[in-house]
Amino acid sequence: MDRTPAPTTADDFLDQALLEEAAKKSGLLWVRADGQEHARALWHAWYDGAVVVVGDGGEQPLHGLAAGSVAVVTVRSKDKGGRLTGWQARVSELAPHGEAWLGAVEELKGKRLNAPDTDTIADRWARECRVLRLEPVGPLAERPGAMPDDSHAARPMPSPATTRRPIPAGLPKLLFKRR
């Protein structure tokens, strides 16, 4: 059963179609929880009129996403990788083993790449993880022809990982020596 409200105008219908197709086709979306400075890339699935994600435990981190909160979702184009649409979502947590949870997990299992426990992944998700539903609310904030002028570029999230270090002194000699 699709819980998405019925579109009332032709523009609403087109926006709904764009939102749904973009979310279905994109393997990755960016989600910024209410009050968070940075958006996080999350893999997801489209189920029952909303985006569903699984995280925490041994899966992707869902920092700041909590039931009853609001999040900003940006969906990228699968072929070009740029922003395609953006919208606000109401976050709700699905109860493990409920009807909605089982349907969402079935969709998510097909999207989970390289799972260490493919046969028992649903049991692990029920024990260790949260399955969240990000339901669109209100009109699209971004869509082709109505994108903001700013770049949305952001500083990288803090991390102990680094790639910038001085190269070893002997490396150029090794790389460019004649054979």
Buried (B, 14 or more C-beta within 10 A) or exposed (E): EEEEEEEEEEEBEEBBEBBBBBBBBBEEBBBBBBEBEBBBEBBBBBBBBBBBBBBBBEBBEBEBBBEEBBBBBBBBBEEEEEBBBBBBBBBBBBEBEEEBBBBBBEBBBEBBEEBEEEEEBBEBBBEEBBBBBBBBEEBBBBBEEEBEEEEEEEEEEEEEEEEEEEEEEEEEEEEEEEE
